[in-house]
Amino acid sequence: MKNKAEQRIIGLSRAVTFESGHYLTGVPDGHKCSRQHGHSYEIRIWLSGPVQADGFVVDNSQIDGYLKTVRETFDHQNLNELEIDGLSENPTIENMLAWVHDNLPGKLHSLLDRIECKEGRNSMFVMLAQSRPSRHGT
């Protein structure tokens, strides 16, 4: 039988903020987003899993290390000029979320529940983990 700590499933989240500019290419002529503009972004990663013998689901430094990579990739950049497949051609939040998801390290990926991207004060986009139902062995 597992000890009590291993039976607990704990959820946690960590976030990073950055500023980026872009213009959208997949919108109709004259659309306001076809012009260069910028946003304040917050990327938040939600994880959950069993508490390990060390008392943690995952060491926060692993999450923070990845979020530092996200910030270094996107902060004060023109997203159209980054050499990232899919994103530079059409830098939508959906494509940004796909990049964040696809580049998650294995340990974090296995604990992933969702990734959120807040654009400004009023918009929130969420990518849900595809493997959620069976991830914790239940």
Secondary structure, DSSP 4 states (H G I P E B T S, - for coil): ---HHHH-EEEEEEEEEEEEEE--SSS-TT-GGGS-EEEEEEEEEEEEEE--TTS-SS-HHHHHHHHHHHHHHHTTEEGGGS--TTTTTS--HHHHHHHHHHT--HHHHHHEEEEEEEETTTEEEEEE-TTGGGTT--
